[in-house]
Amino acid sequence: MDNAEKIHRLFDRFERPSFKAPNRFVRSATWICGADDDTGEISAAEIQKHAEIAAGGAGTLITGLAFISPEGKSLRREWGLHNDGRISDVSRLSDEVHKYGSNLIVQICHGGGQREASVAEGNFSFSPSGGPHPTCSFDTTPLSKKDIRKIAEDFAAAALRAKKGGADGVEIHGGHGFLLTQFFSPSINKRDDEYGGPLENRSRIFYEILEEVRTSVGDNFNIWFKISIAEGTENGYGADDGIKLAASLLKRGADGINVSSGTSYAGAMNYPSILGVSAGESEAPFAEYARELKTCASENQIIILTGGLRSLPVMAELIDSGTCDLLAMSRPFIAEPDLINRWREEDSRPTACISCNACFKTAKDNKLIDCPILRDRNEGNWDPL
Ligand SMILES: Cc1cc2nc3c(=O)[nH]c(=O)nc-3n(C[C@H](O)[C@H](O)[C@H](O)COP(=O)(O)O)c2cc1C
């Protein structure tokens, strides 16, 4: 097959018994700082952002992280799926996204000790064994076994809300330094019971959550996990352990693994939103992890690759070589919500995103996440690339 044909096939329908999508492109979970801080209600502006990306051709959208309980909230204006009042948010979102034929996967998360100071202020913050999170200055309370049980139940309840609202699945956030990473990290988790110590113990909460969520949503609803395959720190867990964790989740019935890597505290070079990715040169830094994991997946399980995907030839090769099944991007869609249509219809050059992470800074004054490139486009000043 020549390169043009390989690229063409990225836009073909993707079909597996448990998951069908109009193409291979996925919007990776992206917090856009748009929800109501008191109620966790999603805003019309946030729904509009998702609609633009679906209208722009992405076959599947993963929402920004949604907290499963008030104590699991991490970020300002983070969306909440912590009570039944929020089911209607999922309905509004899925109605919009489905209108364009795209899928909606809801990302659910517990932040543990990883919280912005303004969110933590005046509240208890929890973590596997207490102490401050590497990125935070406040103290945390160690979780009891009863608390851990409740967390699994909260994930299950949030997943059921996603299902009731019409989503096509959930993605459980198991990476980037949030609570589940804190359990898996040997440098953070100092427990001496069955949730700490050897790898099997540090993985236990993932297994319990999977089991509880599956019981709650049944067999015909997608459960994906996003995993940081390596923690990215000197004393943290390495890729061998991350692969073992992800492979065990597949063995225990997860429908998909979204391969990411690094954590919020691993420094610029091991941050999940890698700085300065260069199209064709430094793309897809986590591809090797996906390739290894693909050998552990059954035909019906899906490996999604996220992180530094920027150009069609690289992505076509990843699919052609069987490295992964779906291709997820975050920052490129902040810059260009209509990226997939642009690629399909007119201009196949790499995304205009330069991976500068300026988008993170735009949320500073509680504004919706934005991109200087997108602003230029909106003002008619955009000279593509
Ligand atoms: C503004 C912003 C918000 C993000 N929010 C989330 C999130 O809510 N959940 C998540 O798993 N990852 C989140 N990420 C990380 C991305 O999903 C992705 O893993 C990372 O940026 C690498 O992909 P990219 O190179 O295509 O941007 C966020 C990234 C950015 C830039």
The ligand as an SDF file (V2000), in Angstrom:
LIG
                    3D

 31 33  0  0  0  0  0  0  0  0999 V2000
   -5.2610   22.4490   28.3060 C   0  0  0  0  0  0  0  0  0  0  0  0
   -5.0880   20.9750   28.5010 C   0  0  0  0  0  0  0  0  0  0  0  0
   -5.9780   20.2910   29.3300 C   0  0  0  0  0  0  0  0  0  0  0  0
   -5.8340   18.8980   29.5160 C   0  0  0  0  0  0  0  0  0  0  0  0
   -6.7600   18.2350   30.2570 N   0  0  0  0  0  0  0  0  0  0  0  0
   -6.6840   16.8850   30.3780 C   0  0  0  0  0  0  0  0  0  0  0  0
   -7.7060   16.1500   31.0390 C   0  0  0  0  0  0  0  0  0  0  0  0
   -8.7170   16.6920   31.4980 O   0  0  0  0  0  0  0  0  0  0  0  0
   -7.5380   14.8010   31.1320 N   0  0  0  0  0  0  0  0  0  0  0  0
   -6.4530   14.1570   30.5880 C   0  0  0  0  0  0  0  0  0  0  0  0
   -6.3540   12.9400   30.6850 O   0  0  0  0  0  0  0  0  0  0  0  0
   -5.4850   14.8360   29.9440 N   0  0  0  0  0  0  0  0  0  0  0  0
   -5.5910   16.1580   29.7980 C   0  0  0  0  0  0  0  0  0  0  0  0
   -4.6540   16.8370   29.0690 N   0  0  0  0  0  0  0  0  0  0  0  0
   -3.5700   16.0630   28.4310 C   0  0  0  0  0  0  0  0  0  0  0  0
   -3.9480   15.6420   27.0120 C   0  0  0  0  0  0  0  0  0  0  0  0
   -5.1130   14.8570   26.9670 O   0  0  0  0  0  0  0  0  0  0  0  0
   -2.8120   14.8440   26.3250 C   0  0  0  0  0  0  0  0  0  0  0  0
   -2.5890   13.6460   27.0530 O   0  0  0  0  0  0  0  0  0  0  0  0
   -1.5150   15.6290   26.2050 C   0  0  0  0  0  0  0  0  0  0  0  0
   -1.7080   17.0020   25.9850 O   0  0  0  0  0  0  0  0  0  0  0  0
   -0.6520   15.0840   25.0630 C   0  0  0  0  0  0  0  0  0  0  0  0
   -1.3620   15.1450   23.8570 O   0  0  0  0  0  0  0  0  0  0  0  0
   -1.0840   16.3040   22.7350 P   0  0  0  0  0  0  0  0  0  0  0  0
    0.3870   16.2520   22.4540 O   0  0  0  0  0  0  0  0  0  0  0  0
   -1.9100   15.8910   21.5710 O   0  0  0  0  0  0  0  0  0  0  0  0
   -1.5010   17.5880   23.3410 O   0  0  0  0  0  0  0  0  0  0  0  0
   -4.7680   18.2060   28.8740 C   0  0  0  0  0  0  0  0  0  0  0  0
   -3.8930   18.9090   28.0460 C   0  0  0  0  0  0  0  0  0  0  0  0
   -4.0540   20.2590   27.8370 C   0  0  0  0  0  0  0  0  0  0  0  0
   -3.1200   20.9710   26.9010 C   0  0  0  0  0  0  0  0  0  0  0  0
  1  2  1  0
  2  3  1  0
  2 30  2  0
  3  4  2  0
  4  5  1  0
  4 28  1  0
  5  6  2  0
  6  7  1  0
  6 13  1  0
  7  8  2  0
  7  9  1  0
  9 10  1  0
 10 11  2  0
 10 12  1  0
 12 13  2  0
 13 14  1  0
 14 15  1  0
 14 28  1  0
 15 16  1  0
 16 17  1  0
 16 18  1  0
 18 19  1  0
 18 20  1  0
 20 21  1  0
 20 22  1  0
 22 23  1  0
 23 24  1  0
 24 25  2  0
 24 26  1  0
 24 27  1  0
 28 29  2  0
 29 30  1  0
 30 31  1  0
M  END
$$$$
